[in-house]
Amino acid sequence: MTPVDDRRIAEIFEQAVDLPPAEREVFVERACGDDSTVRREVEALLALDAEAEAVAPGFPERVGPYRLAGKLGEGGMSEVFLGLRDDGEFVRRVAVKLIRRELLTAETMRRFETERQILASLDHPSIARLLDAGRTEDGVPYFVMEYIEGEPIDLYCDRHRLTVAERLEIFRQVCLAVDFAHRNLVVHRDIKPGNILVTEAGQPKLLDFGIAKLLNPDLMIRGGEPTVSWGRFLTPEYASPEQILGKPITSAADVYALGVLLFKLLTGADPYRLRERPEPELQPLILTAEPDRPSAFVQRAMKRADPKTARDLAELRSTTPRALARALAGDLDAVTAKALRKEPQNRYLSAEQMAEDLRRHIAGGRPVAASRPGLPGRGWLAAGVALALALAAVTGALVLQSRRLAETRAMAERERARAAELSASFQRVFAEHFRQDFAEQPEIQANLLMALGQSYYQMGLFDEAATSIQENLDIRRQMFGSEHEKVAESLTALALVDAAKGDYDGAKALHMKALELRRKLHPGDSLEVTESLIGLARVLLVKGHPPHAEPLLLEAVKTREKLLIEGDVRIAEALTDLGHVVEQLGSPSAAEHLFDRASTIYRRSSDRWQLAVSFVNHAGALFQLGRREEGEKLLRIVAEIEREQCGGESANLAASLIHIASAADSQSCQMPRLAEPHLSYLLLGLGRALTELGDPIQGGELSKRAKVAREPATPPLLVQPVSVPVTGGCVPDGGFAERSGRPCCSGVIAGGTTVCSDPDDWGNTWRTCRHICGSRLVNGCVPRGGVTDFLRLTDCCSGASLPRSERCLNPADSITYRTCVFTCR
Amino acid sequence: MATRTLTRLLADWSQGDGEALDRLAPLVYGKLRQLASSYLRRERPGHVLETRALVNEAFLRLIGQSHVSWQNRSHFFAIASLMMRRILVEHARRKRALCLPIEAAAEVGMSEASDVLALDEALRQLSIRHPQAGKIVELRFFGGLNESEIAEMLGISVPTVKRRWRFARAWLYRYLAAPATP
């Protein structure tokens, strides 16, 4: 080819390239004449040019102050370019995300405008910052984000052969970053390894926070039917059931995705092996199948004919397959299972909770430092846990879980509900384990079922408790026949659960059955019989039959004094119950005497709580006798104990005040007018609290008094539901926001579930509530206008700056609970 | 060396003083090399280099903000593109690494099959037969200049830059696919 040819080729090419494709052929033919060499060359180059044009980036040269220099990647919704700010001031590298034109709808644009400010405010070391957002000259929205030089978290971990512990540490940082965003009202909705880059320094950085929501608020999947193909909008492995069903997406979806991510980091796979399945199978799997357990996955890999997979897997984690399976079994299985629950409300309440569980796991399940003596009236439970411990000890695999139980038991009150939630997840795994493992050993199975039931009881999961204990009862009946102390024990346990549920008739019948059985089994004096006597008497008292309760308790006191050494707290327990009965029967002086004896015993025990309770009882009797000063002296000691045990304000302190108040009331003293209506609600709450704490008698009594005191008072603590237009996203104090015709309680979020599920109200109400309520939190107590449901561990609003839900899940705070339920319903 | 001298050299070079380039080049080259190597140290397979950013940074460090006309700036960029190309080629020779200027990677799409050395050779061939097309590629790939900057520097229109760029691209494609053919 001559230089002349070269010039002609270039000339003809450049002319042809400006023509519409259809006209090019004719032009080239004419221009080249019969020079076939040039023609062949030009045609080849034009073909290559067409090819290049087809793949050439059709992106603008500049976006805002940034010059686009090549594509970094593309996703279903957008393309990402490297942006350079080169206006002569300085060179800054950014990632510029351009939204695909075909996705632009009026709705998208509207959201885009309203939300970008919020996103821009997310400032966290593990979150890639949104630096800017706007629209190009053509009206295409773009996001400018911090440019992260790193690689996807899964690849990073593998490449560095990070151990399980190291992986957990990075993952925890991710959890905390996600939690930070959640607390700033931003849900990611598309958490996956590709969106979490780890820098060479080992710092994870989350990309694209909140952008998924902006881009496709509801077009991901609609009404159960995928409206768009999987590959485009969702990463199926990381999609939660609610995302597939088109239900409201909350932070719980992120928790789910974190669960999948954790699974992936631990095993290299996803919990359903979705990658290996055809598309039609994906949806049913995500919606219904049980997720795999990480340890089971590794074990299966080990057993398979090809052991190489397991070895590779382990090598990438700098360990052996066997050690890996061991490391994953137990805690990590449970944590993943918890995050992967189908129902959003059953997952971790927050990503922070998940991180905290992992922290505990990494720390080797060490006991919580902030422990304190147990709550009063819970001997039964303590025994149950001891039982669980003893049994678990014989089966090595369960030791960890039982240690958790013990830990749970020892936890401080404020942490208790949160821990119970955690424990519940372990319980499930626990239950699953032993149902299989001990199918051949019914006695162990039965005992474990009992321990499980007791733990459920402790957590306030009464239905679950009843189921477990009933199962235990069935097995025991089969093993021992109907007449056996073990059967009586189960009946008693069931009775306690019934009483806790408020089914006093059921409880009464069960106690009577157990009592009858025990009298038969233990002729003469026996402690077992006294247990049933006291149980039955308590129910009778709640049902308003103190005369029937009295002889039972007299017998119990007598028997215990006979069988036990002087000063045993079990004697004090019986004395206290008897004191309550005679008080009800109108003999305050007899009651005072009994309470005094009980207090003397408790004074010598190390249980400060029990002493406080006893003093409260005693003080109540003293007030009734008009011995006001002595009573107040006791209450001051009580208040001191309470302060010493939990510091500052608490429901218990309120309880003391109630006692003062109610004592004064029964004396016909005029209480200050203001206290009157408060009293009824405080009584109600305290009644419930005491029932929860294992004292249904006093609890029921207080509730009864509360009812009397309340009528016909208007509830002053309740904030009237107000439908005030939300101005500037502000919800009136403690009130309701109404947006788009939907009422919305002020507190909003519950365990990661949007109670105010008004899609238009994304963040506004929540933010406001946080603002209103957050400032008023005193010692974990939820002030008025909030809701906390510590029993179900689901609903929780206004009180806490959620999703740090443990704050308002104070089990001792029934009073607030009460108030809140009223307020928000 | 003082900024003024550098600016002076740039001006001289743009006036057609060939010797000015000889004195200018080592300065630009040294600075660019220093910058580039700090980026290249962190390279990974598939890594791409933002040459424009590097050149820009070199410019700022050598000359700063003060009183530099656009003309001078673009001349600097022209030199820098050339230097950048040399640096990358030299680096690639030493390491046989896949480290392409980002634009080259994105637009020629050769991150898999080819590397800087292949591109360099193709560009050399292109420049022999189509000098201006070669210059456009160099400025764009290694200097990170955009179409209007290139047009101004070469004294041709933007549409011409576009057409010639397309020609150069097709030509490189063809050469890289089958080096012997043309």
Interface residues (C-beta under 8 A of the other chain):
Chain A: M1 P3 D6 A10 F13 E14 V17 D18 E41 A44 L45 L46 L48 D49 E51 A52 E53 V55 A56 P57 E61 R67 A69 G70 K71 L82 L84 D86 G88 F90 V91 R93 E149 E200
Chain B: R42 V48 E50 R52 A53 N56 E57 L60 Q65 I102 E103 A105 A106 E107 G109 R129 H130 A133 G144 N146 E147 T160 R163 R164 R166 F167 R169 A170 W171 Y173 R174 P182
